[in-house]
Amino acid sequence: MLPHESPVHYGLQPNAEIEFLRVTSDSLFHTLLELKSRDSSMGEGASQPTEEKVKTIFDDILEKLPEEYNMSDIMSKTAKRTLVCFQECERINILLNEMRRSLKELDLGLKVRYY
């Protein structure tokens, strides 16, 4: 149960945290502006539209997703059955299904919005 960090604990003024957050946010916004200007300087014909970039990323992720674990196959090959191993395999299967479902829904949303 540590106390909330405060500049006063480090011998600084209470306003030091405000200044730190202001400098951090300024740095973040300058970085975003630099990235935006790089994208716009490439010209409209040089880069592909955002929708196509997103579609390419979706397809790439879907291709890289592994197949689900075949639980009956794993159970038949395993002599020593540990509950933790089976639970983790089931959780990974649930996660993979959710990732596939979410990516397909996002893809459908893009198709409806832009086509």
URURCOR-V421271 format. One line per field, one symbol per residue. ss: DSSP state (h for helix, s for strand, l for the rest). psi: psi as a letter, one per 30 degrees, with the letter a starting at -180 (. if undefined). burial: # if it has 9 or more other ideal C-beta (glycine too) atoms within 8 Angstrom, else .. A space follows every 50 residues. Layout:
ss: ???
psi: ???
burial: ???
This chain:
ss: llllllhhhhlllllhhhhhhhhhhhhhhhhhhhhhhhhhhllllllllh hhhhhhhhhhhhhhllllllhhhhhhhlllllhhhhhhhhhhhhhhhhhh hhhhhhhhhhhhhhl
psi: iklkkkfefggllffeeeeeeeeeeeeeeeeeeeeeeeeffflefellle eeeeeeeeeeeeefklllkjeeeeeffkejjkeeeeeeeeeeeeeeeeee eeeeeeeeeeeeef.
burial: .....##........##................................. ..####.#..##........#..##.........##..##.##..##.## ..#..##..#.....
